[in-house]
Amino acid sequence: MNKLLKYITEWPVLRQLLAPSWGKMPVGQKGVALLLALMAFTSCSDMLDTKSDMIEFAEDNKLNSTTDTLYSVMGIVRGIQKIADRTVILGDVRSDQFITTEYASTDLQQIASFQANTDNAYNKISDYYAIINNCNYFIENADTALRKLGIQVFERDFAAIKAFRAWTYLQLVKNYGEVPLVLKPVLTEEEARNEMNKPYSDINAICSFFIEDIKPYVNTYLPQYGNINGRTTEKFFIPVRVLLGELCLWAGDYQQAANYLYEYLTFKDKPVYSYSGGGCRWSVTNNDFSSANRIDGYSSSVSFPSGKELISYIPMEETEFDGIKSDVQNVFGSTAINRYYYQAAPSEAYKQLSKAQNYTLYTEISMTEKDTVYAPKTGLVRDLCAGDLRLSSSYYQTKKSTSETSIYGSDYALAYKINPEVIPMYRIQQVYLMYAEALNRLGLPESAFCVLKYGLRNQNIERYVSEKEREKAGSLLNFDDEIFTDARTKGVHSRGCGDVECDNNYCVPQPKNKLASYEDTVQYQIPLVEQMIIDECALEFAYEGKRFYDLMRIALRRNDPAYLADAIAKRNGMMDEGLRAKLMDKRNWYLPLR
């Protein structure tokens, strides 16, 4: 049995919860519960296949016990494990940040070159619909009226499954462009055919539907099933406010996106600070960078279950014997399994973006004398340390001495951000950068830039955001002074670029000549600040599968396919005209439906 499910009955917090019903449940009924939780549909037209033993049990089964519900929820988590690697690979390998090596599989090369066919290993739409179908079954059959001591027993589980379904549909439509919107469990071949014959829904329709679908659960707390192997199960689930914020961004509803994300960041019971200690810095003596060392707490803070950065993630198994184990580490790094022959590496475009940043160091020479210096771009301990330090904290590449007869390659690479037990879904910095994106599109570029350089706290806002913009923003810029302090608040850019608040070259873009009105200046700044936000996302979320979709979202927003096409076609440092021409047709952004 899957290790995640195996540990359910071993958690101390759950033994008392399950004891009354699990011990009395007939063996056959336990089997039904497990089948409902674990059985994944394949597909009609390779999307919805009803040839499953689950159908024999589905008609008479009602999810009305804590045991049934618990196993069903964790079974859906297991289904999400099946698409976990794809959330990283499809988002990174298709972007401008990575290139495939000569050792990449044919499937991976096809993905990178936008030539994947319906047989590609990463093109299995049925895995998404398996999750959706199980979510639909849970939503239709969970006994939401059941109450104990006046409390709705399955409220948290129901909200979590609604969020899983919405999140899965968002991944699905980002990868396929238009998809069937299936909202009922499909249990027969006839039902499957009927669903496939309905008009398909694009990303606007998908986002609009699920915004309304999950909005009623915005104040519902996440399920808490205790811990598994030191992993807090609460982080297996998606906060509804965060998901609503992202859905609204894709839908172009920036006011609602900002509202939801602001509410999440400032939620009275659990405010979210922009600085959690994760970052990388130079340790410098007498401003001498030639012998400097890096202080690095970045990779561990973003990829370990105990890291404060992670809001929600997909938990993966430690071994294949236990269940579904991630293979991302073998794609981006050298391991014993791949004999050091890694399949993807940082692109020239990614390296140049990182190098283009300034690392700023603010030093106090004496009580009265202070100095601001910029780290050099040459003469460092490693070339990748030039500019932003997040790339060098995420990736290491060297040459190994191997014999001619060795089965191992001589090129050796480590992707430090990748933890095979954790596939991130949402992180704190992602919420702040989504918030910045929404603020900027609301005509608040100074406020959005404050997220990048200074961090959102009232003192910074009053100092760096104009009075006119503060009035326009209203309550969106109100942060409690006692909670959002200087120690807890930093600009996102500082995570790799040091004392960025002292960098006079990193600022809100200004027109060369004064424009006719304040609004003209704002409209001039919006696309430029947006580019700074998207660049920051690239620096912050490499190896997390975000980049391709960020490029897609901005290209769709601007109705400008060249925004995506130009960036990806120049991933190797020079324009690939053939790839650019291909990507100028938006239909080629998506995987082919089977």
MOKA-V583632 format. One record per backbone hydrogen bond with DSSP energy under -0.5 kcal/mol. CO is the residue of the C=O (numbers start at 0). NH is the residue of the N-H. E is the energy in kcal/mol with one decimal. If there is no record, write none. Layout:
BEGIN
((CO | NH | E) (CO | NH | E))
END
This chain:
BEGIN
((1 | 5 | -2.5) (2 | 6 | -2.0) (4 | 7 | -1.0) (4 | 8 | -0.6) (6 | 9 | -1.4) (6 | 10 | -0.9) (7 | 10 | -1.1) (10 | 13 | -1.2) (10 | 14 | -1.4) (11 | 15 | -0.8) (13 | 17 | -2.9) (14 | 18 | -1.8) (15 | 19 | -0.6) (17 | 20 | -0.7) (17 | 21 | -3.3) (18 | 22 | -1.2) (20 | 24 | -1.1) (25 | 29 | -2.1) (26 | 30 | -2.1) (27 | 31 | -1.9) (28 | 32 | -2.5) (29 | 33 | -2.3) (30 | 34 | -2.6) (31 | 35 | -2.7) (32 | 36 | -1.8) (33 | 37 | -2.8) (34 | 38 | -2.7) (42 | 44 | -0.5) (42 | 45 | -0.8) (42 | 48 | -0.5) (43 | 46 | -1.2) (43 | 47 | -1.5) (46 | 48 | -0.5) (47 | 49 | -0.5) (49 | 51 | -2.0) (51 | 54 | -1.4) (52 | 55 | -1.2) (52 | 56 | -0.6) (53 | 56 | -1.3) (53 | 57 | -1.9) (54 | 58 | -0.8) (56 | 59 | -0.6) (56 | 60 | -0.8) (57 | 60 | -0.8) (61 | 63 | -1.7) (62 | 142 | -2.6) (64 | 68 | -2.4) (65 | 69 | -2.4) (66 | 70 | -2.5) (67 | 71 | -2.0) (68 | 72 | -2.6) (69 | 73 | -2.4) (70 | 74 | -1.8) (71 | 75 | -1.9) (72 | 76 | -1.8) (73 | 77 | -1.9) (74 | 78 | -1.7) (75 | 79 | -2.1) (76 | 80 | -1.5) (77 | 81 | -0.8) (78 | 81 | -0.9) (78 | 82 | -0.5) (79 | 82 | -1.0) (79 | 83 | -0.6) (80 | 83 | -0.9) (80 | 84 | -0.5) (82 | 86 | -1.4) (83 | 86 | -0.7) (83 | 87 | -0.8) (84 | 87 | -0.8) (84 | 88 | -2.9) (85 | 89 | -2.2) (87 | 91 | -2.1) (88 | 92 | -2.3) (88 | 93 | -0.5) (90 | 547 | -2.3) (91 | 94 | -1.3) (91 | 97 | -0.5) (96 | 346 | -2.8) (98 | 344 | -2.4) (100 | 103 | -1.7) (104 | 108 | -2.5) (105 | 109 | -2.4) (106 | 110 | -1.9) (107 | 111 | -2.4) (108 | 112 | -1.9) (109 | 114 | -3.1) (109 | 115 | -0.7) (110 | 113 | -1.1) (116 | 119 | -1.4) (119 | 122 | -2.0) (121 | 123 | -0.7) (123 | 126 | -1.4) (123 | 127 | -0.6) (124 | 127 | -0.6) (124 | 128 | -1.8) (125 | 129 | -1.8) (126 | 130 | -1.3) (127 | 131 | -2.3) (128 | 132 | -2.9) (129 | 133 | -1.9) (130 | 134 | -2.5) (131 | 135 | -3.0) (132 | 136 | -2.2) (133 | 137 | -2.3) (134 | 138 | -2.9) (135 | 139 | -2.2) (136 | 140 | -1.9) (137 | 141 | -2.7) (140 | 62 | -0.9) (141 | 143 | -1.7) (142 | 145 | -1.2) (145 | 152 | -2.1) (147 | 150 | -1.8) (150 | 147 | -2.3) (150 | 152 | -0.6) (151 | 154 | -1.1) (153 | 157 | -2.8) (154 | 158 | -2.3) (155 | 159 | -2.4) (156 | 160 | -2.3) (157 | 161 | -2.2) (158 | 162 | -2.2) (159 | 163 | -2.3) (160 | 164 | -2.5) (161 | 165 | -2.2) (162 | 166 | -2.9) (163 | 167 | -2.7) (164 | 168 | -2.3) (165 | 169 | -1.9) (166 | 170 | -2.2) (167 | 171 | -2.5) (168 | 172 | -2.7) (169 | 173 | -1.8) (170 | 174 | -1.3) (171 | 175 | -1.7) (172 | 176 | -2.0) (174 | 590 | -3.0) (175 | 177 | -2.0) (178 | 200 | -3.1) (179 | 181 | -1.0) (180 | 182 | -0.6) (184 | 186 | -0.7) (187 | 191 | -2.0) (188 | 192 | -2.4) (189 | 193 | -2.3) (190 | 194 | -2.1) (191 | 195 | -2.2) (192 | 196 | -1.4) (194 | 197 | -1.1) (200 | 178 | -2.2) (201 | 205 | -2.6) (202 | 206 | -2.6) (203 | 207 | -2.4) (204 | 208 | -2.3) (205 | 209 | -2.4) (206 | 210 | -2.2) (207 | 211 | -1.4) (208 | 212 | -1.8) (209 | 213 | -2.2) (210 | 214 | -1.2) (211 | 215 | -0.5) (213 | 216 | -2.0) (214 | 217 | -1.7) (216 | 219 | -1.6) (225 | 232 | -2.2) (227 | 230 | -2.5) (229 | 231 | -0.5) (230 | 227 | -2.3) (230 | 232 | -0.5) (231 | 234 | -1.6) (232 | 235 | -2.0) (233 | 236 | -1.3) (234 | 312 | -2.7) (236 | 238 | -0.5) (238 | 242 | -2.0) (239 | 243 | -2.8) (240 | 244 | -2.1) (241 | 245 | -2.0) (242 | 246 | -2.7) (243 | 247 | -2.6) (244 | 248 | -1.7) (245 | 249 | -2.2) (246 | 250 | -1.9) (247 | 251 | -0.8) (247 | 252 | -2.2) (248 | 251 | -0.8) (251 | 253 | -1.2) (252 | 256 | -2.1) (253 | 257 | -2.5) (254 | 258 | -2.3) (255 | 259 | -2.6) (256 | 260 | -2.3) (257 | 261 | -2.7) (258 | 262 | -2.4) (259 | 263 | -2.0) (260 | 264 | -2.4) (261 | 265 | -2.2) (263 | 266 | -0.9) (264 | 271 | -2.9) (266 | 269 | -1.1) (270 | 272 | -0.6) (273 | 275 | -0.5) (276 | 278 | -0.6) (278 | 296 | -2.7) (280 | 294 | -3.7) (281 | 283 | -0.7) (282 | 292 | -1.5) (284 | 287 | -1.7) (286 | 288 | -0.8) (287 | 284 | -0.6) (287 | 290 | -0.5) (288 | 291 | -1.1) (292 | 282 | -3.7) (293 | 295 | -0.6) (294 | 280 | -2.4) (294 | 296 | -0.6) (296 | 300 | -0.9) (297 | 301 | -1.2) (298 | 302 | -1.1) (299 | 303 | -1.2) (300 | 308 | -1.2) (303 | 306 | -2.4) (306 | 309 | -0.7) (308 | 427 | -2.1) (311 | 424 | -2.6) (311 | 425 | -1.9) (312 | 314 | -0.7) (313 | 422 | -1.7) (318 | 321 | -0.6) (318 | 322 | -0.8) (321 | 2 | -2.2) (322 | 324 | -0.7) (323 | 316 | -2.4) (326 | 329 | -0.8) (326 | 330 | -0.9) (327 | 330 | -0.8) (327 | 331 | -2.2) (328 | 332 | -1.7) (330 | 342 | -2.0) (330 | 343 | -1.8) (334 | 339 | -2.0) (337 | 340 | -2.1) (338 | 408 | -2.4) (339 | 341 | -1.7) (342 | 100 | -2.5) (344 | 98 | -2.6) (346 | 350 | -2.1) (347 | 351 | -2.6) (348 | 352 | -2.1) (349 | 353 | -2.2) (350 | 354 | -2.5) (351 | 355 | -1.8) (353 | 356 | -1.1) (353 | 387 | -2.5) (357 | 359 | -0.6) (358 | 374 | -2.6) (359 | 498 | -2.7) (360 | 362 | -0.6) (360 | 372 | -2.7) (362 | 364 | -0.8) (362 | 370 | -3.0) (367 | 369 | -0.5) (368 | 364 | -1.4) (368 | 365 | -2.2) (370 | 362 | -3.1) (370 | 372 | -0.5) (372 | 360 | -3.1) (381 | 384 | -1.6) (382 | 385 | -1.7) (383 | 391 | -0.5) (387 | 390 | -0.5) (388 | 392 | -1.6) (389 | 393 | -1.1) (390 | 393 | -0.7) (390 | 394 | -1.9) (393 | 415 | -1.4) (393 | 416 | -0.8) (395 | 413 | -3.0) (397 | 411 | -2.8) (399 | 401 | -0.9) (402 | 405 | -1.3) (409 | 399 | -4.0) (411 | 397 | -2.8) (412 | 333 | -3.6) (413 | 395 | -2.2) (413 | 415 | -0.8) (414 | 417 | -1.4) (416 | 418 | -0.6) (417 | 419 | -0.5) (418 | 421 | -2.5) (419 | 325 | -0.8) (420 | 315 | -2.2) (421 | 418 | -0.6) (421 | 423 | -0.6) (422 | 313 | -3.0) (425 | 310 | -2.5) (425 | 311 | -1.8) (426 | 430 | -1.6) (427 | 431 | -2.0) (428 | 432 | -2.3) (429 | 433 | -2.5) (430 | 434 | -2.4) (431 | 435 | -2.3) (432 | 436 | -2.1) (433 | 437 | -2.2) (434 | 438 | -2.8) (435 | 439 | -2.6) (436 | 440 | -1.9) (437 | 441 | -1.1) (438 | 441 | -0.6) (438 | 443 | -1.8) (439 | 442 | -1.8) (443 | 447 | -2.2) (444 | 448 | -2.5) (445 | 449 | -1.5) (446 | 450 | -1.0) (447 | 450 | -0.6) (447 | 451 | -0.9) (448 | 452 | -2.5) (449 | 453 | -1.4) (449 | 454 | -3.7) (450 | 491 | -2.1) (451 | 492 | -2.2) (452 | 490 | -0.6) (454 | 456 | -1.1) (456 | 460 | -2.5) (457 | 461 | -2.8) (458 | 462 | -1.4) (459 | 463 | -2.9) (460 | 464 | -2.0) (465 | 469 | -2.5) (466 | 470 | -2.4) (467 | 471 | -1.8) (468 | 472 | -2.3) (469 | 473 | -1.8) (472 | 475 | -1.6) (473 | 476 | -1.3) (474 | 477 | -1.5) (476 | 478 | -0.8) (479 | 482 | -0.8) (479 | 483 | -3.0) (482 | 484 | -1.5) (484 | 488 | -0.7) (485 | 488 | -0.7) (487 | 273 | -0.5) (487 | 274 | -2.0) (487 | 489 | -0.5) (490 | 493 | -1.2) (491 | 494 | -1.8) (492 | 495 | -1.4) (492 | 496 | -1.3) (493 | 497 | -0.9) (494 | 279 | -1.9) (495 | 388 | -2.6) (496 | 359 | -2.2) (497 | 499 | -2.4) (498 | 501 | -2.2) (499 | 502 | -1.8) (501 | 503 | -1.0) (502 | 505 | -1.2) (504 | 506 | -0.9) (516 | 520 | -1.7) (517 | 521 | -2.2) (518 | 522 | -2.5) (519 | 523 | -1.8) (520 | 524 | -2.0) (521 | 525 | -2.2) (522 | 526 | -0.7) (523 | 527 | -0.6) (524 | 528 | -3.1) (525 | 529 | -2.4) (526 | 530 | -1.6) (527 | 531 | -1.6) (528 | 532 | -2.2) (529 | 533 | -2.4) (530 | 534 | -2.5) (531 | 535 | -2.1) (532 | 536 | -2.2) (533 | 537 | -1.8) (534 | 538 | -2.1) (535 | 539 | -2.2) (536 | 540 | -2.8) (537 | 541 | -0.5) (540 | 543 | -1.7) (540 | 545 | -0.6) (545 | 549 | -1.9) (546 | 550 | -2.4) (547 | 551 | -2.2) (548 | 552 | -2.7) (549 | 553 | -2.0) (550 | 554 | -2.3) (551 | 555 | -2.7) (552 | 556 | -2.4) (553 | 557 | -2.5) (554 | 558 | -0.6) (554 | 559 | -2.5) (555 | 558 | -0.6) (559 | 562 | -1.8) (559 | 563 | -0.5) (560 | 564 | -2.8) (561 | 565 | -2.7) (562 | 566 | -0.9) (563 | 567 | -2.2) (564 | 568 | -2.3) (565 | 569 | -1.0) (567 | 570 | -1.6) (568 | 575 | -1.5) (569 | 572 | -1.9) (570 | 347 | -0.7) (570 | 348 | -2.1) (574 | 576 | -0.9) (575 | 579 | -2.6) (576 | 580 | -2.5) (577 | 581 | -1.8) (578 | 582 | -2.3) (579 | 583 | -1.2) (581 | 584 | -1.1) (583 | 585 | -0.7) (584 | 587 | -2.2) (585 | 588 | -1.8) (586 | 589 | -0.9))
END
